[in-house]
Amino acid sequence: MGKKVAIIAANGGLFDAYKVFNIATAAAATESDVTIFFTFEGLNLIHKEGYKNLPLPEGKEHFAEGFKKANVPSIPELVSMATDMGVKFIACQMTMDVMNLKKEDFVDGM
């Protein structure tokens, strides 16, 4: 029986996205069955528009330049990598209803 990894994404900033997708892709690379459950602000990480412009924590703006210099993949690139590796995305229906969001608002593969 293969390993299973479940990740809950409840926060919606850039650092949160890197944590979630780095863990997900690393686990998927070990042939684990990986699922990410997105809820509350975590839905921003897979929102078609939101994930292109995730906020950095206050006072950490200098990291943006460091990410570029280190050739760190963007969040859209990591999302694509994760889906290509078979990571499953599940959005919280209750949160989607509360925020008046629909499946079409999110990246493909959710």
Jmol script that loads the backbone (N, CA, C; Angstrom):
load data "model"
ATOM      1  N   MET A   1       0.846  -1.193   0.000  1.00  0.00           N
ATOM      2  CA  MET A   1       0.000   0.000   0.000  1.00  0.00           C
ATOM      3  C   MET A   1       0.883   1.245   0.000  1.00  0.00           C
ATOM      4  N   GLY A   2       0.610   2.191  -0.911  1.00  0.00           N
ATOM      5  CA  GLY A   2       1.398   3.405  -1.021  1.00  0.00           C
ATOM      6  C   GLY A   2       1.137   4.381   0.101  1.00  0.00           C
ATOM      7  N   LYS A   3       2.058   5.303   0.246  1.00  0.00           N
ATOM      8  CA  LYS A   3       1.899   6.341   1.259  1.00  0.00           C
ATOM      9  C   LYS A   3       0.881   7.369   0.786  1.00  0.00           C
ATOM     10  N   LYS A   4       0.148   7.915   1.747  1.00  0.00           N
ATOM     11  CA  LYS A   4      -0.832   8.958   1.456  1.00  0.00           C
ATOM     12  C   LYS A   4      -0.472  10.202   2.242  1.00  0.00           C
ATOM     13  N   VAL A   5      -0.587  11.340   1.572  1.00  0.00           N
ATOM     14  CA  VAL A   5      -0.288  12.615   2.209  1.00  0.00           C
ATOM     15  C   VAL A   5      -1.485  13.534   1.996  1.00  0.00           C
ATOM     16  N   ALA A   6      -1.984  14.103   3.090  1.00  0.00           N
ATOM     17  CA  ALA A   6      -3.077  15.072   3.028  1.00  0.00           C
ATOM     18  C   ALA A   6      -2.570  16.400   3.574  1.00  0.00           C
ATOM     19  N   ILE A   7      -2.850  17.456   2.848  1.00  0.00           N
ATOM     20  CA  ILE A   7      -2.411  18.797   3.230  1.00  0.00           C
ATOM     21  C   ILE A   7      -3.653  19.685   3.290  1.00  0.00           C
ATOM     22  N   ILE A   8      -3.754  20.485   4.335  1.00  0.00           N
ATOM     23  CA  ILE A   8      -4.843  21.454   4.437  1.00  0.00           C
ATOM     24  C   ILE A   8      -4.259  22.832   4.187  1.00  0.00           C
ATOM     25  N   ALA A   9      -4.809  23.532   3.198  1.00  0.00           N
ATOM     26  CA  ALA A   9      -4.376  24.892   2.865  1.00  0.00           C
ATOM     27  C   ALA A   9      -5.480  25.849   3.289  1.00  0.00           C
ATOM     28  N   ALA A  10      -5.261  26.548   4.402  1.00  0.00           N
ATOM     29  CA  ALA A  10      -6.275  27.457   4.926  1.00  0.00           C
ATOM     30  C   ALA A  10      -5.828  28.915   4.904  1.00  0.00           C
ATOM     31  N   ASN A  11      -4.594  29.170   4.480  1.00  0.00           N
ATOM     32  CA  ASN A  11      -4.079  30.536   4.417  1.00  0.00           C
ATOM     33  C   ASN A  11      -3.718  30.857   2.978  1.00  0.00           C
ATOM     34  N   GLY A  12      -3.796  32.140   2.619  1.00  0.00           N
ATOM     35  CA  GLY A  12      -3.699  32.483   1.215  1.00  0.00           C
ATOM     36  C   GLY A  12      -2.576  33.396   0.784  1.00  0.00           C
ATOM     37  N   GLY A  13      -1.471  33.414   1.505  1.00  0.00           N
ATOM     38  CA  GLY A  13      -0.350  34.260   1.105  1.00  0.00           C
ATOM     39  C   GLY A  13       0.681  33.502   0.286  1.00  0.00           C
ATOM     40  N   LEU A  14       1.656  34.235  -0.218  1.00  0.00           N
ATOM     41  CA  LEU A  14       2.695  33.642  -1.058  1.00  0.00           C
ATOM     42  C   LEU A  14       3.517  32.609  -0.297  1.00  0.00           C
ATOM     43  N   PHE A  15       3.908  32.910   0.933  1.00  0.00           N
ATOM     44  CA  PHE A  15       4.686  31.940   1.725  1.00  0.00           C
ATOM     45  C   PHE A  15       3.867  30.674   1.956  1.00  0.00           C
ATOM     46  N   ASP A  16       2.566  30.843   2.217  1.00  0.00           N
ATOM     47  CA  ASP A  16       1.683  29.687   2.415  1.00  0.00           C
ATOM     48  C   ASP A  16       1.664  28.817   1.165  1.00  0.00           C
ATOM     49  N   ALA A  17       1.578  29.458   0.014  1.00  0.00           N
ATOM     50  CA  ALA A  17       1.535  28.718  -1.251  1.00  0.00           C
ATOM     51  C   ALA A  17       2.821  27.921  -1.447  1.00  0.00           C
ATOM     52  N   TYR A  18       3.970  28.542  -1.186  1.00  0.00           N
ATOM     53  CA  TYR A  18       5.230  27.814  -1.351  1.00  0.00           C
ATOM     54  C   TYR A  18       5.306  26.621  -0.405  1.00  0.00           C
ATOM     55  N   LYS A  19       4.864  26.797   0.826  1.00  0.00           N
ATOM     56  CA  LYS A  19       4.862  25.674   1.782  1.00  0.00           C
ATOM     57  C   LYS A  19       3.999  24.528   1.258  1.00  0.00           C
ATOM     58  N   VAL A  20       2.784  24.844   0.878  1.00  0.00           N
ATOM     59  CA  VAL A  20       1.832  23.819   0.435  1.00  0.00           C
ATOM     60  C   VAL A  20       2.337  23.094  -0.807  1.00  0.00           C
ATOM     61  N   PHE A  21       2.733  23.848  -1.832  1.00  0.00           N
ATOM     62  CA  PHE A  21       3.094  23.208  -3.094  1.00  0.00           C
ATOM     63  C   PHE A  21       4.478  22.562  -3.061  1.00  0.00           C
ATOM     64  N   ASN A  22       5.396  23.078  -2.233  1.00  0.00           N
ATOM     65  CA  ASN A  22       6.689  22.403  -2.089  1.00  0.00           C
ATOM     66  C   ASN A  22       6.518  21.053  -1.402  1.00  0.00           C
ATOM     67  N   ILE A  23       5.718  21.008  -0.356  1.00  0.00           N
ATOM     68  CA  ILE A  23       5.462  19.739   0.333  1.00  0.00           C
ATOM     69  C   ILE A  23       4.730  18.782  -0.606  1.00  0.00           C
ATOM     70  N   ALA A  24       3.729  19.289  -1.315  1.00  0.00           N
ATOM     71  CA  ALA A  24       2.931  18.435  -2.205  1.00  0.00           C
ATOM     72  C   ALA A  24       3.774  17.830  -3.313  1.00  0.00           C
ATOM     73  N   THR A  25       4.596  18.643  -3.971  1.00  0.00           N
ATOM     74  CA  THR A  25       5.388  18.120  -5.083  1.00  0.00           C
ATOM     75  C   THR A  25       6.503  17.207  -4.583  1.00  0.00           C
ATOM     76  N   ALA A  26       7.085  17.523  -3.431  1.00  0.00           N
ATOM     77  CA  ALA A  26       8.114  16.634  -2.875  1.00  0.00           C
ATOM     78  C   ALA A  26       7.514  15.276  -2.521  1.00  0.00           C
ATOM     79  N   ALA A  27       6.343  15.284  -1.915  1.00  0.00           N
ATOM     80  CA  ALA A  27       5.690  14.020  -1.559  1.00  0.00           C
ATOM     81  C   ALA A  27       5.283  13.246  -2.809  1.00  0.00           C
ATOM     82  N   ALA A  28       4.765  13.959  -3.813  1.00  0.00           N
ATOM     83  CA  ALA A  28       4.368  13.294  -5.056  1.00  0.00           C
ATOM     84  C   ALA A  28       5.579  12.677  -5.751  1.00  0.00           C
ATOM     85  N   ALA A  29       6.738  13.304  -5.613  1.00  0.00           N
ATOM     86  CA  ALA A  29       7.959  12.774  -6.224  1.00  0.00           C
ATOM     87  C   ALA A  29       8.379  11.447  -5.596  1.00  0.00           C
ATOM     88  N   THR A  30       7.895  11.178  -4.384  1.00  0.00           N
ATOM     89  CA  THR A  30       8.192   9.900  -3.726  1.00  0.00           C
ATOM     90  C   THR A  30       7.101   8.875  -4.013  1.00  0.00           C
ATOM     91  N   GLU A  31       6.272   9.188  -5.013  1.00  0.00           N
ATOM     92  CA  GLU A  31       5.171   8.322  -5.435  1.00  0.00           C
ATOM     93  C   GLU A  31       4.085   8.169  -4.370  1.00  0.00           C
ATOM     94  N   SER A  32       3.971   9.171  -3.510  1.00  0.00           N
ATOM     95  CA  SER A  32       2.883   9.193  -2.534  1.00  0.00           C
ATOM     96  C   SER A  32       1.623   9.704  -3.217  1.00  0.00           C
ATOM     97  N   ASP A  33       0.478   9.291  -2.699  1.00  0.00           N
ATOM     98  CA  ASP A  33      -0.822   9.771  -3.143  1.00  0.00           C
ATOM     99  C   ASP A  33      -1.092  11.057  -2.364  1.00  0.00           C
ATOM    100  N   VAL A  34      -1.080  12.203  -3.045  1.00  0.00           N
ATOM    101  CA  VAL A  34      -1.147  13.504  -2.373  1.00  0.00           C
ATOM    102  C   VAL A  34      -2.465  14.213  -2.699  1.00  0.00           C
ATOM    103  N   THR A  35      -3.134  14.704  -1.644  1.00  0.00           N
ATOM    104  CA  THR A  35      -4.355  15.483  -1.787  1.00  0.00           C
ATOM    105  C   THR A  35      -4.211  16.762  -0.976  1.00  0.00           C
ATOM    106  N   ILE A  36      -4.615  17.883  -1.586  1.00  0.00           N
ATOM    107  CA  ILE A  36      -4.636  19.167  -0.875  1.00  0.00           C
ATOM    108  C   ILE A  36      -6.088  19.617  -0.761  1.00  0.00           C
ATOM    109  N   PHE A  37      -6.511  19.919   0.463  1.00  0.00           N
ATOM    110  CA  PHE A  37      -7.845  20.451   0.736  1.00  0.00           C
ATOM    111  C   PHE A  37      -7.700  21.952   0.963  1.00  0.00           C
ATOM    112  N   PHE A  38      -8.341  22.751   0.117  1.00  0.00           N
ATOM    113  CA  PHE A  38      -8.253  24.206   0.178  1.00  0.00           C
ATOM    114  C   PHE A  38      -9.511  24.758   0.826  1.00  0.00           C
ATOM    115  N   THR A  39      -9.340  25.593   1.851  1.00  0.00           N
ATOM    116  CA  THR A  39     -10.475  26.194   2.534  1.00  0.00           C
ATOM    117  C   THR A  39     -10.140  27.627   2.927  1.00  0.00           C
ATOM    118  N   PHE A  40     -11.148  28.412   3.156  1.00  0.00           N
ATOM    119  CA  PHE A  40     -11.014  29.819   3.527  1.00  0.00           C
ATOM    120  C   PHE A  40     -10.025  30.526   2.597  1.00  0.00           C
ATOM    121  N   GLU A  41      -9.072  31.306   3.140  1.00  0.00           N
ATOM    122  CA  GLU A  41      -8.151  32.052   2.289  1.00  0.00           C
ATOM    123  C   GLU A  41      -7.257  31.134   1.446  1.00  0.00           C
ATOM    124  N   GLY A  42      -7.158  29.880   1.832  1.00  0.00           N
ATOM    125  CA  GLY A  42      -6.378  28.918   1.053  1.00  0.00           C
ATOM    126  C   GLY A  42      -6.911  28.741  -0.357  1.00  0.00           C
ATOM    127  N   LEU A  43      -8.181  29.056  -0.581  1.00  0.00           N
ATOM    128  CA  LEU A  43      -8.732  28.980  -1.932  1.00  0.00           C
ATOM    129  C   LEU A  43      -8.010  29.925  -2.894  1.00  0.00           C
ATOM    130  N   ASN A  44      -7.399  30.990  -2.360  1.00  0.00           N
ATOM    131  CA  ASN A  44      -6.637  31.917  -3.211  1.00  0.00           C
ATOM    132  C   ASN A  44      -5.505  31.198  -3.944  1.00  0.00           C
ATOM    133  N   LEU A  45      -4.983  30.133  -3.353  1.00  0.00           N
ATOM    134  CA  LEU A  45      -3.831  29.442  -3.923  1.00  0.00           C
ATOM    135  C   LEU A  45      -4.147  28.726  -5.228  1.00  0.00           C
ATOM    136  N   ILE A  46      -5.440  28.490  -5.485  1.00  0.00           N
ATOM    137  CA  ILE A  46      -5.836  27.835  -6.731  1.00  0.00           C
ATOM    138  C   ILE A  46      -6.860  28.654  -7.517  1.00  0.00           C
ATOM    139  N   HIS A  47      -7.113  29.886  -7.095  1.00  0.00           N
ATOM    140  CA  HIS A  47      -8.040  30.771  -7.812  1.00  0.00           C
ATOM    141  C   HIS A  47      -7.344  31.254  -9.086  1.00  0.00           C
ATOM    142  N   LYS A  48      -8.033  31.179 -10.212  1.00  0.00           N
ATOM    143  CA  LYS A  48      -7.429  31.503 -11.511  1.00  0.00           C
ATOM    144  C   LYS A  48      -6.750  32.868 -11.549  1.00  0.00           C
ATOM    145  N   GLU A  49      -7.280  33.832 -10.842  1.00  0.00           N
ATOM    146  CA  GLU A  49      -6.657  35.160 -10.799  1.00  0.00           C
ATOM    147  C   GLU A  49      -5.826  35.352  -9.537  1.00  0.00           C
ATOM    148  N   GLY A  50      -6.360  34.914  -8.409  1.00  0.00           N
ATOM    149  CA  GLY A  50      -5.708  35.143  -7.125  1.00  0.00           C
ATOM    150  C   GLY A  50      -4.319  34.554  -7.012  1.00  0.00           C
ATOM    151  N   TYR A  51      -4.093  33.380  -7.586  1.00  0.00           N
ATOM    152  CA  TYR A  51      -2.804  32.715  -7.397  1.00  0.00           C
ATOM    153  C   TYR A  51      -1.667  33.366  -8.176  1.00  0.00           C
ATOM    154  N   LYS A  52      -2.000  34.306  -9.043  1.00  0.00           N
ATOM    155  CA  LYS A  52      -0.968  35.014  -9.806  1.00  0.00           C
ATOM    156  C   LYS A  52      -0.384  36.177  -9.011  1.00  0.00           C
ATOM    157  N   ASN A  53      -1.058  36.588  -7.958  1.00  0.00           N
ATOM    158  CA  ASN A  53      -0.665  37.793  -7.218  1.00  0.00           C
ATOM    159  C   ASN A  53      -0.846  37.616  -5.720  1.00  0.00           C
ATOM    160  N   LEU A  54      -0.283  36.583  -5.157  1.00  0.00           N
ATOM    161  CA  LEU A  54      -0.443  36.322  -3.720  1.00  0.00           C
ATOM    162  C   LEU A  54       0.400  37.291  -2.910  1.00  0.00           C
ATOM    163  N   PRO A  55      -0.132  37.757  -1.793  1.00  0.00           N
ATOM    164  CA  PRO A  55       0.602  38.746  -0.997  1.00  0.00           C
ATOM    165  C   PRO A  55       1.752  38.130  -0.193  1.00  0.00           C
ATOM    166  N   LEU A  56       2.811  38.921  -0.057  1.00  0.00           N
ATOM    167  CA  LEU A  56       3.912  38.573   0.842  1.00  0.00           C
ATOM    168  C   LEU A  56       3.573  39.128   2.220  1.00  0.00           C
ATOM    169  N   PRO A  57       4.087  38.493   3.272  1.00  0.00           N
ATOM    170  CA  PRO A  57       3.850  39.057   4.613  1.00  0.00           C
ATOM    171  C   PRO A  57       4.434  40.464   4.717  1.00  0.00           C
ATOM    172  N   GLU A  58       3.816  41.278   5.537  1.00  0.00           N
ATOM    173  CA  GLU A  58       4.281  42.645   5.777  1.00  0.00           C
ATOM    174  C   GLU A  58       5.762  42.643   6.136  1.00  0.00           C
ATOM    175  N   GLY A  59       6.528  43.491   5.454  1.00  0.00           N
ATOM    176  CA  GLY A  59       7.950  43.606   5.736  1.00  0.00           C
ATOM    177  C   GLY A  59       8.823  42.560   5.050  1.00  0.00           C
ATOM    178  N   LYS A  60       8.221  41.690   4.262  1.00  0.00           N
ATOM    179  CA  LYS A  60       8.987  40.625   3.595  1.00  0.00           C
ATOM    180  C   LYS A  60       9.044  40.828   2.082  1.00  0.00           C
ATOM    181  N   GLU A  61       8.769  42.031   1.624  1.00  0.00           N
ATOM    182  CA  GLU A  61       8.704  42.314   0.196  1.00  0.00           C
ATOM    183  C   GLU A  61      10.019  42.010  -0.519  1.00  0.00           C
ATOM    184  N   HIS A  62      11.137  42.095   0.202  1.00  0.00           N
ATOM    185  CA  HIS A  62      12.454  41.833  -0.395  1.00  0.00           C
ATOM    186  C   HIS A  62      12.594  40.388  -0.884  1.00  0.00           C
ATOM    187  N   PHE A  63      11.743  39.500  -0.396  1.00  0.00           N
ATOM    188  CA  PHE A  63      11.802  38.106  -0.837  1.00  0.00           C
ATOM    189  C   PHE A  63      11.458  37.967  -2.324  1.00  0.00           C
ATOM    190  N   ALA A  64      10.637  38.863  -2.854  1.00  0.00           N
ATOM    191  CA  ALA A  64      10.235  38.782  -4.266  1.00  0.00           C
ATOM    192  C   ALA A  64      11.463  38.782  -5.168  1.00  0.00           C
ATOM    193  N   GLU A  65      12.404  39.653  -4.888  1.00  0.00           N
ATOM    194  CA  GLU A  65      13.641  39.717  -5.686  1.00  0.00           C
ATOM    195  C   GLU A  65      14.481  38.462  -5.479  1.00  0.00           C
ATOM    196  N   GLY A  66      14.527  37.965  -4.250  1.00  0.00           N
ATOM    197  CA  GLY A  66      15.273  36.737  -3.963  1.00  0.00           C
ATOM    198  C   GLY A  66      14.710  35.536  -4.705  1.00  0.00           C
ATOM    199  N   PHE A  67      13.390  35.446  -4.787  1.00  0.00           N
ATOM    200  CA  PHE A  67      12.756  34.356  -5.528  1.00  0.00           C
ATOM    201  C   PHE A  67      13.179  34.400  -6.993  1.00  0.00           C
ATOM    202  N   LYS A  68      13.200  35.615  -7.579  1.00  0.00           N
ATOM    203  CA  LYS A  68      13.590  35.759  -8.985  1.00  0.00           C
ATOM    204  C   LYS A  68      15.047  35.359  -9.189  1.00  0.00           C
ATOM    205  N   LYS A  69      15.939  35.874  -8.337  1.00  0.00           N
ATOM    206  CA  LYS A  69      17.370  35.583  -8.477  1.00  0.00           C
ATOM    207  C   LYS A  69      17.666  34.097  -8.324  1.00  0.00           C
ATOM    208  N   ALA A  70      16.915  33.419  -7.471  1.00  0.00           N
ATOM    209  CA  ALA A  70      17.148  31.993  -7.212  1.00  0.00           C
ATOM    210  C   ALA A  70      16.401  31.096  -8.203  1.00  0.00           C
ATOM    211  N   ASN A  71      15.736  31.713  -9.189  1.00  0.00           N
ATOM    212  CA  ASN A  71      14.957  30.957 -10.181  1.00  0.00           C
ATOM    213  C   ASN A  71      13.922  30.034  -9.542  1.00  0.00           C
ATOM    214  N   VAL A  72      13.288  30.513  -8.490  1.00  0.00           N
ATOM    215  CA  VAL A  72      12.232  29.752  -7.819  1.00  0.00           C
ATOM    216  C   VAL A  72      10.996  29.785  -8.723  1.00  0.00           C
ATOM    217  N   PRO A  73      10.379  28.634  -8.993  1.00  0.00           N
ATOM    218  CA  PRO A  73       9.190  28.634  -9.854  1.00  0.00           C
ATOM    219  C   PRO A  73       8.074  29.492  -9.256  1.00  0.00           C
ATOM    220  N   SER A  74       7.284  30.083 -10.136  1.00  0.00           N
ATOM    221  CA  SER A  74       6.131  30.862  -9.678  1.00  0.00           C
ATOM    222  C   SER A  74       5.069  29.904  -9.147  1.00  0.00           C
ATOM    223  N   ILE A  75       4.091  30.452  -8.445  1.00  0.00           N
ATOM    224  CA  ILE A  75       3.001  29.609  -7.935  1.00  0.00           C
ATOM    225  C   ILE A  75       2.216  28.968  -9.084  1.00  0.00           C
ATOM    226  N   PRO A  76       1.876  29.707 -10.155  1.00  0.00           N
ATOM    227  CA  PRO A  76       1.217  29.014 -11.265  1.00  0.00           C
ATOM    228  C   PRO A  76       2.040  27.845 -11.821  1.00  0.00           C
ATOM    229  N   GLU A  77       3.363  28.008 -11.869  1.00  0.00           N
ATOM    230  CA  GLU A  77       4.209  26.904 -12.337  1.00  0.00           C
ATOM    231  C   GLU A  77       4.165  25.725 -11.364  1.00  0.00           C
ATOM    232  N   LEU A  78       4.198  26.007 -10.062  1.00  0.00           N
ATOM    233  CA  LEU A  78       4.127  24.927  -9.074  1.00  0.00           C
ATOM    234  C   LEU A  78       2.769  24.229  -9.089  1.00  0.00           C
ATOM    235  N   VAL A  79       1.704  24.992  -9.300  1.00  0.00           N
ATOM    236  CA  VAL A  79       0.372  24.388  -9.400  1.00  0.00           C
ATOM    237  C   VAL A  79       0.335  23.431 -10.589  1.00  0.00           C
ATOM    238  N   SER A  80       0.878  23.876 -11.707  1.00  0.00           N
ATOM    239  CA  SER A  80       0.924  23.037 -12.903  1.00  0.00           C
ATOM    240  C   SER A  80       1.763  21.778 -12.658  1.00  0.00           C
ATOM    241  N   MET A  81       2.915  21.951 -12.012  1.00  0.00           N
ATOM    242  CA  MET A  81       3.761  20.800 -11.683  1.00  0.00           C
ATOM    243  C   MET A  81       3.008  19.816 -10.802  1.00  0.00           C
ATOM    244  N   ALA A  82       2.325  20.337  -9.798  1.00  0.00           N
ATOM    245  CA  ALA A  82       1.594  19.475  -8.862  1.00  0.00           C
ATOM    246  C   ALA A  82       0.510  18.677  -9.590  1.00  0.00           C
ATOM    247  N   THR A  83      -0.257  19.352 -10.443  1.00  0.00           N
ATOM    248  CA  THR A  83      -1.312  18.627 -11.153  1.00  0.00           C
ATOM    249  C   THR A  83      -0.709  17.605 -12.110  1.00  0.00           C
ATOM    250  N   ASP A  84       0.384  17.964 -12.775  1.00  0.00           N
ATOM    251  CA  ASP A  84       1.060  17.014 -13.663  1.00  0.00           C
ATOM    252  C   ASP A  84       1.558  15.782 -12.906  1.00  0.00           C
ATOM    253  N   MET A  85       1.896  15.967 -11.640  1.00  0.00           N
ATOM    254  CA  MET A  85       2.402  14.861 -10.809  1.00  0.00           C
ATOM    255  C   MET A  85       1.278  14.061 -10.149  1.00  0.00           C
ATOM    256  N   GLY A  86       0.033  14.444 -10.437  1.00  0.00           N
ATOM    257  CA  GLY A  86      -1.106  13.700  -9.910  1.00  0.00           C
ATOM    258  C   GLY A  86      -1.630  14.154  -8.566  1.00  0.00           C
ATOM    259  N   VAL A  87      -1.167  15.313  -8.085  1.00  0.00           N
ATOM    260  CA  VAL A  87      -1.686  15.837  -6.821  1.00  0.00           C
ATOM    261  C   VAL A  87      -3.153  16.201  -7.021  1.00  0.00           C
ATOM    262  N   LYS A  88      -3.995  15.764  -6.084  1.00  0.00           N
ATOM    263  CA  LYS A  88      -5.431  16.048  -6.166  1.00  0.00           C
ATOM    264  C   LYS A  88      -5.746  17.323  -5.387  1.00  0.00           C
ATOM    265  N   PHE A  89      -6.588  18.163  -5.982  1.00  0.00           N
ATOM    266  CA  PHE A  89      -7.028  19.403  -5.350  1.00  0.00           C
ATOM    267  C   PHE A  89      -8.503  19.266  -5.003  1.00  0.00           C
ATOM    268  N   ILE A  90      -8.850  19.576  -3.755  1.00  0.00           N
ATOM    269  CA  ILE A  90     -10.242  19.588  -3.316  1.00  0.00           C
ATOM    270  C   ILE A  90     -10.516  20.958  -2.692  1.00  0.00           C
ATOM    271  N   ALA A  91     -11.551  21.624  -3.191  1.00  0.00           N
ATOM    272  CA  ALA A  91     -11.949  22.912  -2.627  1.00  0.00           C
ATOM    273  C   ALA A  91     -13.122  22.692  -1.689  1.00  0.00           C
ATOM    274  N   CYS A  92     -13.106  23.395  -0.573  1.00  0.00           N
ATOM    275  CA  CYS A  92     -14.181  23.301   0.410  1.00  0.00           C
ATOM    276  C   CYS A  92     -15.455  23.920  -0.168  1.00  0.00           C
ATOM    277  N   GLN A  93     -16.480  23.091  -0.341  1.00  0.00           N
ATOM    278  CA  GLN A  93     -17.732  23.571  -0.927  1.00  0.00           C
ATOM    279  C   GLN A  93     -18.401  24.619  -0.042  1.00  0.00           C
ATOM    280  N   MET A  94     -18.360  24.425   1.279  1.00  0.00           N
ATOM    281  CA  MET A  94     -18.975  25.394   2.178  1.00  0.00           C
ATOM    282  C   MET A  94     -18.327  26.769   2.007  1.00  0.00           C
ATOM    283  N   THR A  95     -16.999  26.814   1.970  1.00  0.00           N
ATOM    284  CA  THR A  95     -16.298  28.087   1.813  1.00  0.00           C
ATOM    285  C   THR A  95     -16.601  28.698   0.450  1.00  0.00           C
ATOM    286  N   MET A  96     -16.652  27.864  -0.588  1.00  0.00           N
ATOM    287  CA  MET A  96     -16.996  28.367  -1.919  1.00  0.00           C
ATOM    288  C   MET A  96     -18.383  29.009  -1.898  1.00  0.00           C
ATOM    289  N   ASP A  97     -19.337  28.373  -1.219  1.00  0.00           N
ATOM    290  CA  ASP A  97     -20.693  28.918  -1.126  1.00  0.00           C
ATOM    291  C   ASP A  97     -20.694  30.246  -0.372  1.00  0.00           C
ATOM    292  N   VAL A  98     -19.980  30.306   0.748  1.00  0.00           N
ATOM    293  CA  VAL A  98     -19.923  31.517   1.569  1.00  0.00           C
ATOM    294  C   VAL A  98     -19.299  32.668   0.779  1.00  0.00           C
ATOM    295  N   MET A  99     -18.266  32.343  -0.016  1.00  0.00           N
ATOM    296  CA  MET A  99     -17.543  33.367  -0.773  1.00  0.00           C
ATOM    297  C   MET A  99     -18.128  33.574  -2.173  1.00  0.00           C
ATOM    298  N   ASN A 100     -19.237  32.876  -2.471  1.00  0.00           N
ATOM    299  CA  ASN A 100     -19.904  32.975  -3.766  1.00  0.00           C
ATOM    300  C   ASN A 100     -18.948  32.658  -4.924  1.00  0.00           C
ATOM    301  N   LEU A 101     -18.206  31.570  -4.776  1.00  0.00           N
ATOM    302  CA  LEU A 101     -17.268  31.119  -5.805  1.00  0.00           C
ATOM    303  C   LEU A 101     -17.785  29.840  -6.451  1.00  0.00           C
ATOM    304  N   LYS A 102     -17.402  29.644  -7.701  1.00  0.00           N
ATOM    305  CA  LYS A 102     -17.810  28.455  -8.445  1.00  0.00           C
ATOM    306  C   LYS A 102     -16.578  27.712  -8.928  1.00  0.00           C
ATOM    307  N   LYS A 103     -16.762  26.447  -9.287  1.00  0.00           N
ATOM    308  CA  LYS A 103     -15.645  25.623  -9.757  1.00  0.00           C
ATOM    309  C   LYS A 103     -14.879  26.305 -10.878  1.00  0.00           C
ATOM    310  N   GLU A 104     -15.569  27.021 -11.736  1.00  0.00           N
ATOM    311  CA  GLU A 104     -14.962  27.688 -12.880  1.00  0.00           C
ATOM    312  C   GLU A 104     -14.001  28.819 -12.475  1.00  0.00           C
ATOM    313  N   ASP A 105     -14.078  29.263 -11.213  1.00  0.00           N
ATOM    314  CA  ASP A 105     -13.192  30.316 -10.737  1.00  0.00           C
ATOM    315  C   ASP A 105     -11.794  29.793 -10.441  1.00  0.00           C
ATOM    316  N   PHE A 106     -11.628  28.499 -10.472  1.00  0.00           N
ATOM    317  CA  PHE A 106     -10.371  27.896 -10.039  1.00  0.00           C
ATOM    318  C   PHE A 106      -9.618  27.241 -11.188  1.00  0.00           C
ATOM    319  N   VAL A 107      -8.380  26.881 -10.918  1.00  0.00           N
ATOM    320  CA  VAL A 107      -7.537  26.224 -11.915  1.00  0.00           C
ATOM    321  C   VAL A 107      -8.164  24.896 -12.341  1.00  0.00           C
ATOM    322  N   ASP A 108      -7.804  24.459 -13.527  1.00  0.00           N
ATOM    323  CA  ASP A 108      -8.282  23.175 -14.006  1.00  0.00           C
ATOM    324  C   ASP A 108      -7.751  22.059 -13.119  1.00  0.00           C
ATOM    325  N   GLY A 109      -8.510  20.999 -13.011  1.00  0.00           N
ATOM    326  CA  GLY A 109      -8.057  19.849 -12.241  1.00  0.00           C
ATOM    327  C   GLY A 109      -8.557  19.819 -10.816  1.00  0.00           C
ATOM    328  N   MET A 110      -9.333  20.843 -10.417  1.00  0.00           N
ATOM    329  CA  MET A 110      -9.850  20.852  -9.057  1.00  0.00           C
ATOM    330  C   MET A 110     -11.056  19.942  -8.953  1.00  0.00           C
TER     331      MET A 110
END
end "model"
wireframe off; spacefill off
backbone 0.3
color backbone group
